[in-house]
């Protein structure tokens, strides 16, 4: 149960993040982060990776790259088929696990505190 406890603690700090304008994150952004923390996989990472988490516009992906030299530099590649459906051509080579996500979120908070 400690892992669940840690995830709940991280969810409780979501109100410390802001959008690029310094406003609190909207509910849909908080929901995407919560979904990612609950189930880190390519689909939930795809939904959240580009989300800015502070007034400088630092995204989850940028924060991951800043703390992990092995973080992927390319994301999901898609195309549209003849019926206008999105087809994933290449998936993320890897996504952060819960422990990495906690480090990423801490990094964002540290960067935000230094502003």
CNS distance restraints for C-alpha pairs under 8 A (distance, minus, plus):
assign (resid   1 and name CA) (resid   5 and name CA) 6.29 0.50 0.50
assign (resid   2 and name CA) (resid   6 and name CA) 6.14 0.50 0.50
assign (resid   3 and name CA) (resid   7 and name CA) 6.25 0.50 0.50
assign (resid   4 and name CA) (resid   8 and name CA) 6.20 0.50 0.50
assign (resid   5 and name CA) (resid   9 and name CA) 6.31 0.50 0.50
assign (resid   6 and name CA) (resid  10 and name CA) 6.34 0.50 0.50
assign (resid   7 and name CA) (resid  11 and name CA) 6.21 0.50 0.50
assign (resid   7 and name CA) (resid  37 and name CA) 6.73 0.50 0.50
assign (resid   7 and name CA) (resid  38 and name CA) 7.62 0.50 0.50
assign (resid   7 and name CA) (resid  98 and name CA) 7.73 0.50 0.50
assign (resid   8 and name CA) (resid  12 and name CA) 6.25 0.50 0.50
assign (resid   9 and name CA) (resid  13 and name CA) 6.76 0.50 0.50
assign (resid  10 and name CA) (resid  14 and name CA) 6.86 0.50 0.50
assign (resid  10 and name CA) (resid 102 and name CA) 6.97 0.50 0.50
assign (resid  11 and name CA) (resid  34 and name CA) 6.57 0.50 0.50
assign (resid  13 and name CA) (resid  17 and name CA) 7.69 0.50 0.50
assign (resid  14 and name CA) (resid  25 and name CA) 7.95 0.50 0.50
assign (resid  14 and name CA) (resid  30 and name CA) 6.78 0.50 0.50
assign (resid  15 and name CA) (resid  24 and name CA) 6.59 0.50 0.50
assign (resid  15 and name CA) (resid  25 and name CA) 7.09 0.50 0.50
assign (resid  16 and name CA) (resid  24 and name CA) 7.55 0.50 0.50
assign (resid  16 and name CA) (resid 109 and name CA) 7.63 0.50 0.50
assign (resid  17 and name CA) (resid  24 and name CA) 6.39 0.50 0.50
assign (resid  17 and name CA) (resid  25 and name CA) 6.35 0.50 0.50
assign (resid  17 and name CA) (resid  53 and name CA) 5.17 0.50 0.50
assign (resid  17 and name CA) (resid  54 and name CA) 5.80 0.50 0.50
assign (resid  17 and name CA) (resid 109 and name CA) 7.46 0.50 0.50
assign (resid  18 and name CA) (resid  22 and name CA) 5.07 0.50 0.50
assign (resid  18 and name CA) (resid  23 and name CA) 5.17 0.50 0.50
assign (resid  18 and name CA) (resid  24 and name CA) 4.49 0.50 0.50
assign (resid  18 and name CA) (resid  25 and name CA) 5.07 0.50 0.50
assign (resid  18 and name CA) (resid  52 and name CA) 7.58 0.50 0.50
assign (resid  18 and name CA) (resid  53 and name CA) 5.21 0.50 0.50
assign (resid  18 and name CA) (resid  54 and name CA) 4.71 0.50 0.50
assign (resid  18 and name CA) (resid  55 and name CA) 6.32 0.50 0.50
assign (resid  19 and name CA) (resid  23 and name CA) 5.51 0.50 0.50
assign (resid  19 and name CA) (resid  24 and name CA) 6.33 0.50 0.50
assign (resid  19 and name CA) (resid  25 and name CA) 5.69 0.50 0.50
assign (resid  19 and name CA) (resid  52 and name CA) 5.69 0.50 0.50
assign (resid  19 and name CA) (resid  53 and name CA) 5.51 0.50 0.50
assign (resid  19 and name CA) (resid  54 and name CA) 5.41 0.50 0.50
assign (resid  19 and name CA) (resid  55 and name CA) 5.82 0.50 0.50
assign (resid  19 and name CA) (resid  57 and name CA) 7.03 0.50 0.50
assign (resid  20 and name CA) (resid  52 and name CA) 6.36 0.50 0.50
assign (resid  20 and name CA) (resid  53 and name CA) 7.30 0.50 0.50
assign (resid  20 and name CA) (resid  54 and name CA) 5.79 0.50 0.50
assign (resid  20 and name CA) (resid  55 and name CA) 4.07 0.50 0.50
assign (resid  20 and name CA) (resid  56 and name CA) 5.99 0.50 0.50
assign (resid  20 and name CA) (resid  57 and name CA) 4.93 0.50 0.50
assign (resid  21 and name CA) (resid  55 and name CA) 5.47 0.50 0.50
assign (resid  22 and name CA) (resid  54 and name CA) 6.58 0.50 0.50
assign (resid  22 and name CA) (resid  55 and name CA) 4.82 0.50 0.50
assign (resid  25 and name CA) (resid  29 and name CA) 6.05 0.50 0.50
assign (resid  25 and name CA) (resid  30 and name CA) 6.40 0.50 0.50
assign (resid  25 and name CA) (resid  53 and name CA) 7.70 0.50 0.50
assign (resid  26 and name CA) (resid  30 and name CA) 6.39 0.50 0.50
assign (resid  27 and name CA) (resid  31 and name CA) 5.99 0.50 0.50
assign (resid  28 and name CA) (resid  32 and name CA) 6.21 0.50 0.50
assign (resid  29 and name CA) (resid  33 and name CA) 6.31 0.50 0.50
assign (resid  29 and name CA) (resid  48 and name CA) 7.59 0.50 0.50
assign (resid  29 and name CA) (resid  51 and name CA) 7.38 0.50 0.50
assign (resid  30 and name CA) (resid  34 and name CA) 6.09 0.50 0.50
assign (resid  31 and name CA) (resid  35 and name CA) 6.04 0.50 0.50
assign (resid  32 and name CA) (resid  36 and name CA) 6.16 0.50 0.50
assign (resid  32 and name CA) (resid  44 and name CA) 7.16 0.50 0.50
assign (resid  32 and name CA) (resid  47 and name CA) 6.49 0.50 0.50
assign (resid  32 and name CA) (resid  48 and name CA) 5.70 0.50 0.50
assign (resid  33 and name CA) (resid  37 and name CA) 6.18 0.50 0.50
assign (resid  33 and name CA) (resid  48 and name CA) 6.25 0.50 0.50
assign (resid  34 and name CA) (resid  38 and name CA) 6.08 0.50 0.50
assign (resid  35 and name CA) (resid  39 and name CA) 6.00 0.50 0.50
assign (resid  35 and name CA) (resid  40 and name CA) 7.69 0.50 0.50
assign (resid  35 and name CA) (resid  44 and name CA) 6.44 0.50 0.50
assign (resid  36 and name CA) (resid  40 and name CA) 4.81 0.50 0.50
assign (resid  36 and name CA) (resid  41 and name CA) 7.33 0.50 0.50
assign (resid  36 and name CA) (resid  44 and name CA) 5.00 0.50 0.50
assign (resid  36 and name CA) (resid  45 and name CA) 6.07 0.50 0.50
assign (resid  36 and name CA) (resid  48 and name CA) 7.19 0.50 0.50
assign (resid  37 and name CA) (resid  98 and name CA) 6.09 0.50 0.50
assign (resid  37 and name CA) (resid 101 and name CA) 7.30 0.50 0.50
assign (resid  39 and name CA) (resid  44 and name CA) 7.06 0.50 0.50
assign (resid  40 and name CA) (resid  44 and name CA) 6.14 0.50 0.50
assign (resid  40 and name CA) (resid  45 and name CA) 6.46 0.50 0.50
assign (resid  40 and name CA) (resid  95 and name CA) 7.13 0.50 0.50
assign (resid  40 and name CA) (resid  96 and name CA) 6.90 0.50 0.50
assign (resid  40 and name CA) (resid  97 and name CA) 5.90 0.50 0.50
assign (resid  40 and name CA) (resid  98 and name CA) 6.81 0.50 0.50
assign (resid  41 and name CA) (resid  45 and name CA) 6.02 0.50 0.50
assign (resid  41 and name CA) (resid  95 and name CA) 6.39 0.50 0.50
assign (resid  42 and name CA) (resid  46 and name CA) 5.88 0.50 0.50
assign (resid  42 and name CA) (resid  91 and name CA) 7.18 0.50 0.50
assign (resid  42 and name CA) (resid  92 and name CA) 6.27 0.50 0.50
assign (resid  42 and name CA) (resid  94 and name CA) 7.52 0.50 0.50
assign (resid  42 and name CA) (resid  95 and name CA) 6.24 0.50 0.50
assign (resid  43 and name CA) (resid  47 and name CA) 6.41 0.50 0.50
assign (resid  44 and name CA) (resid  48 and name CA) 6.43 0.50 0.50
assign (resid  45 and name CA) (resid  49 and name CA) 5.47 0.50 0.50
assign (resid  45 and name CA) (resid  95 and name CA) 6.67 0.50 0.50
assign (resid  46 and name CA) (resid  50 and name CA) 7.85 0.50 0.50
assign (resid  46 and name CA) (resid  76 and name CA) 7.53 0.50 0.50
assign (resid  48 and name CA) (resid  60 and name CA) 7.34 0.50 0.50
assign (resid  49 and name CA) (resid  59 and name CA) 6.67 0.50 0.50
assign (resid  49 and name CA) (resid  60 and name CA) 5.07 0.50 0.50
assign (resid  49 and name CA) (resid  61 and name CA) 5.13 0.50 0.50
assign (resid  50 and name CA) (resid  59 and name CA) 5.40 0.50 0.50
assign (resid  50 and name CA) (resid  60 and name CA) 6.26 0.50 0.50
assign (resid  50 and name CA) (resid  61 and name CA) 6.34 0.50 0.50
assign (resid  51 and name CA) (resid  59 and name CA) 5.19 0.50 0.50
assign (resid  51 and name CA) (resid  60 and name CA) 6.32 0.50 0.50
assign (resid  52 and name CA) (resid  57 and name CA) 4.82 0.50 0.50
assign (resid  52 and name CA) (resid  58 and name CA) 5.17 0.50 0.50
assign (resid  52 and name CA) (resid  59 and name CA) 4.22 0.50 0.50
assign (resid  52 and name CA) (resid  60 and name CA) 6.93 0.50 0.50
assign (resid  53 and name CA) (resid  57 and name CA) 6.44 0.50 0.50
assign (resid  53 and name CA) (resid  58 and name CA) 5.82 0.50 0.50
assign (resid  53 and name CA) (resid  59 and name CA) 5.87 0.50 0.50
assign (resid  53 and name CA) (resid  60 and name CA) 7.27 0.50 0.50
assign (resid  53 and name CA) (resid 108 and name CA) 7.11 0.50 0.50
assign (resid  54 and name CA) (resid  58 and name CA) 5.89 0.50 0.50
assign (resid  54 and name CA) (resid  59 and name CA) 7.99 0.50 0.50
assign (resid  54 and name CA) (resid 108 and name CA) 7.47 0.50 0.50
assign (resid  54 and name CA) (resid 112 and name CA) 6.26 0.50 0.50
assign (resid  55 and name CA) (resid 112 and name CA) 7.84 0.50 0.50
assign (resid  58 and name CA) (resid  62 and name CA) 6.28 0.50 0.50
assign (resid  58 and name CA) (resid  63 and name CA) 6.69 0.50 0.50
assign (resid  58 and name CA) (resid 108 and name CA) 7.34 0.50 0.50
assign (resid  59 and name CA) (resid  63 and name CA) 6.14 0.50 0.50
assign (resid  60 and name CA) (resid  64 and name CA) 6.15 0.50 0.50
assign (resid  60 and name CA) (resid 104 and name CA) 6.94 0.50 0.50
assign (resid  60 and name CA) (resid 105 and name CA) 7.70 0.50 0.50
assign (resid  61 and name CA) (resid  65 and name CA) 6.23 0.50 0.50
assign (resid  62 and name CA) (resid  66 and name CA) 6.17 0.50 0.50
assign (resid  63 and name CA) (resid  67 and name CA) 6.47 0.50 0.50
assign (resid  63 and name CA) (resid 104 and name CA) 5.84 0.50 0.50
assign (resid  63 and name CA) (resid 105 and name CA) 7.99 0.50 0.50
assign (resid  63 and name CA) (resid 107 and name CA) 6.82 0.50 0.50
assign (resid  63 and name CA) (resid 108 and name CA) 6.53 0.50 0.50
assign (resid  64 and name CA) (resid  68 and name CA) 5.79 0.50 0.50
assign (resid  64 and name CA) (resid  71 and name CA) 6.44 0.50 0.50
assign (resid  64 and name CA) (resid 104 and name CA) 5.64 0.50 0.50
assign (resid  65 and name CA) (resid  69 and name CA) 6.11 0.50 0.50
assign (resid  65 and name CA) (resid  70 and name CA) 7.60 0.50 0.50
assign (resid  65 and name CA) (resid  71 and name CA) 5.38 0.50 0.50
assign (resid  65 and name CA) (resid  72 and name CA) 7.54 0.50 0.50
assign (resid  65 and name CA) (resid  73 and name CA) 7.67 0.50 0.50
assign (resid  67 and name CA) (resid 104 and name CA) 7.32 0.50 0.50
assign (resid  67 and name CA) (resid 107 and name CA) 7.78 0.50 0.50
assign (resid  71 and name CA) (resid  94 and name CA) 7.85 0.50 0.50
assign (resid  72 and name CA) (resid  92 and name CA) 7.60 0.50 0.50
assign (resid  72 and name CA) (resid  93 and name CA) 6.71 0.50 0.50
assign (resid  72 and name CA) (resid  94 and name CA) 7.06 0.50 0.50
assign (resid  74 and name CA) (resid  92 and name CA) 7.41 0.50 0.50
assign (resid  75 and name CA) (resid  91 and name CA) 7.03 0.50 0.50
assign (resid  75 and name CA) (resid  92 and name CA) 5.18 0.50 0.50
assign (resid  75 and name CA) (resid  93 and name CA) 7.69 0.50 0.50
assign (resid  76 and name CA) (resid  88 and name CA) 7.14 0.50 0.50
assign (resid  76 and name CA) (resid  89 and name CA) 7.67 0.50 0.50
assign (resid  76 and name CA) (resid  90 and name CA) 5.62 0.50 0.50
assign (resid  76 and name CA) (resid  91 and name CA) 4.62 0.50 0.50
assign (resid  76 and name CA) (resid  92 and name CA) 5.03 0.50 0.50
assign (resid  77 and name CA) (resid  88 and name CA) 6.03 0.50 0.50
assign (resid  77 and name CA) (resid  89 and name CA) 5.43 0.50 0.50
assign (resid  77 and name CA) (resid  90 and name CA) 5.01 0.50 0.50
assign (resid  77 and name CA) (resid  91 and name CA) 6.53 0.50 0.50
assign (resid  78 and name CA) (resid  86 and name CA) 6.46 0.50 0.50
assign (resid  78 and name CA) (resid  87 and name CA) 5.45 0.50 0.50
assign (resid  78 and name CA) (resid  88 and name CA) 4.39 0.50 0.50
assign (resid  78 and name CA) (resid  89 and name CA) 5.10 0.50 0.50
assign (resid  78 and name CA) (resid  90 and name CA) 6.92 0.50 0.50
assign (resid  79 and name CA) (resid  86 and name CA) 5.81 0.50 0.50
assign (resid  79 and name CA) (resid  87 and name CA) 5.27 0.50 0.50
assign (resid  79 and name CA) (resid  88 and name CA) 6.55 0.50 0.50
assign (resid  79 and name CA) (resid  89 and name CA) 6.71 0.50 0.50
assign (resid  80 and name CA) (resid  84 and name CA) 5.43 0.50 0.50
assign (resid  80 and name CA) (resid  85 and name CA) 5.39 0.50 0.50
assign (resid  80 and name CA) (resid  86 and name CA) 4.69 0.50 0.50
assign (resid  80 and name CA) (resid  87 and name CA) 5.84 0.50 0.50
assign (resid  81 and name CA) (resid  85 and name CA) 5.43 0.50 0.50
assign (resid  81 and name CA) (resid  86 and name CA) 6.55 0.50 0.50
assign (resid  81 and name CA) (resid  87 and name CA) 6.66 0.50 0.50
assign (resid  96 and name CA) (resid 100 and name CA) 5.37 0.50 0.50
assign (resid  96 and name CA) (resid 101 and name CA) 5.96 0.50 0.50
assign (resid  97 and name CA) (resid 101 and name CA) 6.09 0.50 0.50
assign (resid  98 and name CA) (resid 102 and name CA) 6.20 0.50 0.50
assign (resid  99 and name CA) (resid 103 and name CA) 6.48 0.50 0.50
assign (resid 100 and name CA) (resid 104 and name CA) 6.10 0.50 0.50
assign (resid 101 and name CA) (resid 105 and name CA) 6.09 0.50 0.50
assign (resid 102 and name CA) (resid 106 and name CA) 6.13 0.50 0.50
assign (resid 103 and name CA) (resid 107 and name CA) 6.11 0.50 0.50
assign (resid 104 and name CA) (resid 108 and name CA) 6.35 0.50 0.50
assign (resid 105 and name CA) (resid 109 and name CA) 6.29 0.50 0.50
assign (resid 106 and name CA) (resid 110 and name CA) 6.17 0.50 0.50
assign (resid 107 and name CA) (resid 111 and name CA) 6.18 0.50 0.50
assign (resid 108 and name CA) (resid 112 and name CA) 6.07 0.50 0.50
assign (resid 109 and name CA) (resid 113 and name CA) 6.07 0.50 0.50
assign (resid 110 and name CA) (resid 114 and name CA) 6.40 0.50 0.50
assign (resid 111 and name CA) (resid 115 and name CA) 6.85 0.50 0.50
